[in-house]
Amino acid sequence: MELPPGFDPSALDLSIDLDGNWRHQGVVVTHPRILAMLFTALKKQDGKYLVCVENLRVPVKVADCPYVVLGVRHQDEGVLLLLTDGTHELLDVASLTVDADNVPRCAVKSGGAEARFSRTAWVQLAEAVREDGQGGYLLEAAGEQHPLKIEQA
């Protein structure tokens, strides 16, 4: 694909908002196939997110995380996450942290990206969180207790 001379990919103004919605020039993208293409083409290079298609590299402004956990299901093999791209994956409990604003985050996509939990997903995750008796918290997943890493302000 040949790009027109002087074409500036940043003029496409792609972004992902705090709730995980893709936006093009401020307008929410809702078409399922376009969203699927955007998520498939999303790459992280040098700490920045880009949509990479053939020789086109379009920068993506990400408000916080490129993925949001929309839902949580507790299963025998672990905590199953539903992500904004429509995929499901097991929670990597070792990557789970709760930031100073009380927002849980974890690694997704085999550690290649980060996701923040929606409020709904946080409430669902909290169903398996217990106090540890020493001022901390434990997440029960896959029959094991995992300490929650909570960042201080």
VENQUI-V175604 format. One record per pair of residues at least 12 apart in sequence whose C-alpha atoms are under 7 Angstrom apart, sorted by the first residue. I is the first residue (numbers start at 1). J is the second residue. D is the distance in Angstrom with one decimal. If there is no record, write none. Layout:
[[I;J;D] [I;J;D]]
//
This chain:
[[9;57;6.8] [9;58;5.0] [10;58;6.0] [10;59;5.8] [12;24;6.8] [12;25;6.8] [13;25;5.1] [14;59;6.9] [14;60;5.0] [14;61;6.4] [15;60;5.0] [15;61;4.4] [15;62;5.6] [16;61;6.3] [16;62;4.8] [16;63;6.1] [16;66;6.4] [17;62;6.4] [17;63;5.1] [18;63;5.4] [18;64;5.9] [19;68;6.7] [20;66;6.5] [20;67;5.8] [20;68;5.4] [20;84;6.4] [36;85;6.8] [38;51;6.5] [39;85;6.4] [41;53;6.3] [65;114;5.8] [65;115;5.4] [65;116;6.2] [66;114;6.7] [66;115;6.5] [67;83;6.4] [67;84;5.9] [67;114;6.5] [67;115;4.6] [67;116;6.7] [68;83;5.7] [68;84;5.5] [68;115;5.0] [68;116;5.0] [68;117;5.6] [68;118;6.4] [69;81;6.3] [69;82;5.7] [69;83;4.6] [69;84;6.5] [69;115;6.3] [69;116;6.1] [69;117;4.6] [69;118;5.8] [69;121;6.3] [70;82;5.5] [70;83;5.7] [70;84;6.4] [70;117;6.7] [70;118;5.6] [70;120;6.9] [70;121;5.5] [71;120;6.7] [71;121;4.5] [72;121;5.5] [72;124;5.7] [72;125;6.1] [76;142;5.3] [77;142;4.8] [78;90;6.3] [78;91;7.0] [78;141;4.9] [78;142;4.3] [79;91;5.4] [79;141;6.2] [92;107;6.7] [95;107;5.6] [96;149;6.9] [97;148;6.4] [97;149;4.8] [97;150;5.8] [98;149;6.2] [98;150;4.7] [98;151;6.1] [99;150;6.1] [99;151;4.9] [100;151;5.2] [100;152;5.2] [100;153;4.8] [103;116;6.9] [103;117;6.7] [104;116;5.9] [104;117;5.5] [104;122;7.0] [105;117;6.1] [128;140;5.4]]
//
